[in-house]
Amino acid sequence: MEQRRIVWITGGGTGIGRALALRLAAHGWTVAVSGRRDAALREVVDAAPPGTVHAFPLDVTDLPANRATVAAIESELGPIDLAVLNAGQFTPFRAKDFSVEPFDTTMRVNFMGVVHGIDAILPAMRGRGRGHIALMASLSGYRGLPLGGPYSATKAALINLAESLRFDFDRMGLRVTVINPGFVKTPLTEQNRFHMPFLIGVEDAARRIERGLESGRFEIAFPLRFVLLLKLFRMLPYRLYFPVMRMFSGR
Ligand SMILES: NC(=O)c1ccc[n+]([C@@H]2O[C@H](COP(=O)([O-])OP(=O)(O)OC[C@H]3O[C@@H](n4cnc5c(N)ncnc54)[C@H](OP(=O)(O)O)[C@@H]3O)[C@@H](O)[C@H]2O)c1
């Protein structure tokens, strides 16, 4: 019988992480889910086929706790084949209420949380000469967007980091993937009071991510029409980008 592969998903208690955990568990993976809220993690464990999902509570901003979590997962479940570093938060932002605090917290969770996850898992993967790390970024990281603020800045940093890691990871025989979703209906986007173009459901997002992870592509970006539009915006010179984006967003 083929051995079940092992995946670690941070932010696995809700939203995209939860949907991906349940999907991978149903498709032969053993899944370790991490997040701060134990109750949310337990709910995912209970919703999955028995013995397929395991809860490892963690605050990703705590570096020693990331290392301890990876050690616990590997000793209890076995070597991690895939790490989906997905934990993230979104704080609405307006420059008129500028303060450092949302930048500090968003950077610590969205960016440093991922860096901590890489730090925790990379030595073991390097030692084995195999492994796959996926960084959860966002299409909002492609360019500075109206209201993007600290959130989009962390996602731009993650895209850049994944691109940079790719060079060394290739040499080490490891895989790195960047995941750039558009708007997905989750607790994170529930608070948005603006129109979210091309909004998709969480199951749909998880299906696209699973397919992308298996495909070997460097970037998993969706939905396609939104991706193409934003890739086009990314190529525009500034003198066109600002007026065009203002027209599209109404800001
Ligand atoms: N929804 C979208 O439209 C969209 C689009 C592009 C990218 N994304 C990205 O997708 C990822 C998942 O977001 P989501 O939409 O599924 O929203 P979500 O349901 O709010 O998921 C975020 C998860 O991150 C966890 N988390 C937050 N801070 C953490 C911390 N310090 N330590 C450990 N876990 C932490 C949360 O669990 P606890 O609170 O229990 O810790 C939660 O389970 C995020 O990185 C988000 O930026 C989302």
The ligand as an SDF file (V2000), in Angstrom:
LIG
                    3D

 48 52  0  0  0  0  0  0  0  0999 V2000
   -9.8720   35.1010    1.4300 N   0  0  0  0  0  0  0  0  0  0  0  0
   -9.2500   35.7010    0.4240 C   0  0  0  0  0  0  0  0  0  0  0  0
   -9.8680   36.3830   -0.4160 O   0  0  0  0  0  0  0  0  0  0  0  0
   -7.7730   35.5670    0.2760 C   0  0  0  0  0  0  0  0  0  0  0  0
   -7.1860   35.9870   -0.9360 C   0  0  0  0  0  0  0  0  0  0  0  0
   -5.8140   35.8810   -1.0960 C   0  0  0  0  0  0  0  0  0  0  0  0
   -5.0380   35.3430   -0.0810 C   0  0  0  0  0  0  0  0  0  0  0  0
   -5.6380   34.9420    1.0840 N   0  0  0  0  0  0  0  0  0  0  0  0
   -4.7730   34.4140    2.1280 C   0  0  0  0  0  0  0  0  0  0  0  0
   -5.2060   33.1160    2.4850 O   0  0  0  0  0  0  0  0  0  0  0  0
   -4.7840   32.8270    3.8200 C   0  0  0  0  0  0  0  0  0  0  0  0
   -5.9510   32.2400    4.5890 C   0  0  0  0  0  0  0  0  0  0  0  0
   -6.9310   33.2400    4.7400 O   0  0  0  0  0  0  0  0  0  0  0  0
   -8.4940   32.9410    4.7200 P   0  0  0  0  0  0  0  0  0  0  0  0
   -9.0840   33.8250    3.7070 O   0  0  0  0  0  0  0  0  0  0  0  0
   -8.7380   31.4940    4.6820 O   0  0  0  0  0  0  0  0  0  0  0  0
   -8.9550   33.5880    6.1150 O   0  0  0  0  0  0  0  0  0  0  0  0
   -9.1390   32.9840    7.5690 P   0  0  0  0  0  0  0  0  0  0  0  0
  -10.2420   31.9870    7.5720 O   0  0  0  0  0  0  0  0  0  0  0  0
   -9.2370   34.1520    8.4700 O   0  0  0  0  0  0  0  0  0  0  0  0
   -7.7740   32.1930    7.8100 O   0  0  0  0  0  0  0  0  0  0  0  0
   -6.6420   32.7410    8.3940 C   0  0  0  0  0  0  0  0  0  0  0  0
   -6.0920   31.7010    9.3470 C   0  0  0  0  0  0  0  0  0  0  0  0
   -4.8300   32.1410    9.8340 O   0  0  0  0  0  0  0  0  0  0  0  0
   -4.7550   31.8140   11.2060 C   0  0  0  0  0  0  0  0  0  0  0  0
   -3.8800   32.7520   11.8850 N   0  0  0  0  0  0  0  0  0  0  0  0
   -3.9740   34.1060   11.9520 C   0  0  0  0  0  0  0  0  0  0  0  0
   -3.0150   34.6080   12.7190 N   0  0  0  0  0  0  0  0  0  0  0  0
   -2.2690   33.5400   13.1420 C   0  0  0  0  0  0  0  0  0  0  0  0
   -1.1410   33.3930   13.9800 C   0  0  0  0  0  0  0  0  0  0  0  0
   -0.5530   34.4570   14.5610 N   0  0  0  0  0  0  0  0  0  0  0  0
   -0.6550   32.1490   14.1920 N   0  0  0  0  0  0  0  0  0  0  0  0
   -1.2420   31.0650   13.6440 C   0  0  0  0  0  0  0  0  0  0  0  0
   -2.3150   31.1370   12.8460 N   0  0  0  0  0  0  0  0  0  0  0  0
   -2.8250   32.3640   12.6050 C   0  0  0  0  0  0  0  0  0  0  0  0
   -6.1900   31.9190   11.7280 C   0  0  0  0  0  0  0  0  0  0  0  0
   -6.3860   31.0440   12.8390 O   0  0  0  0  0  0  0  0  0  0  0  0
   -6.3160   31.5400   14.3750 P   0  0  0  0  0  0  0  0  0  0  0  0
   -7.0240   32.8710   14.4150 O   0  0  0  0  0  0  0  0  0  0  0  0
   -6.9990   30.4540   15.1280 O   0  0  0  0  0  0  0  0  0  0  0  0
   -4.8730   31.6280   14.7010 O   0  0  0  0  0  0  0  0  0  0  0  0
   -7.0150   31.4560   10.5410 C   0  0  0  0  0  0  0  0  0  0  0  0
   -7.2990   30.0850   10.6280 O   0  0  0  0  0  0  0  0  0  0  0  0
   -4.2540   34.1460    4.3900 C   0  0  0  0  0  0  0  0  0  0  0  0
   -2.8560   34.1670    4.3320 O   0  0  0  0  0  0  0  0  0  0  0  0
   -4.8410   35.1780    3.4430 C   0  0  0  0  0  0  0  0  0  0  0  0
   -4.0750   36.3590    3.4050 O   0  0  0  0  0  0  0  0  0  0  0  0
   -6.9730   35.0400    1.2800 C   0  0  0  0  0  0  0  0  0  0  0  0
  1  2  1  0
  2  3  2  0
  2  4  1  0
  4  5  1  0
  4 48  2  0
  5  6  2  0
  6  7  1  0
  7  8  2  0
  8  9  1  0
  8 48  1  0
  9 10  1  0
  9 46  1  0
 10 11  1  0
 11 12  1  0
 11 44  1  0
 12 13  1  0
 13 14  1  0
 14 15  2  0
 14 16  1  0
 14 17  1  0
 17 18  1  0
 18 19  2  0
 18 20  1  0
 18 21  1  0
 21 22  1  0
 22 23  1  0
 23 24  1  0
 23 42  1  0
 24 25  1  0
 25 26  1  0
 25 36  1  0
 26 27  1  0
 26 35  1  0
 27 28  2  0
 28 29  1  0
 29 30  1  0
 29 35  2  0
 30 31  1  0
 30 32  2  0
 32 33  1  0
 33 34  2  0
 34 35  1  0
 36 37  1  0
 36 42  1  0
 37 38  1  0
 38 39  2  0
 38 40  1  0
 38 41  1  0
 42 43  1  0
 44 45  1  0
 44 46  1  0
 46 47  1  0
M  CHG  2   8   1  16  -1
M  END
$$$$
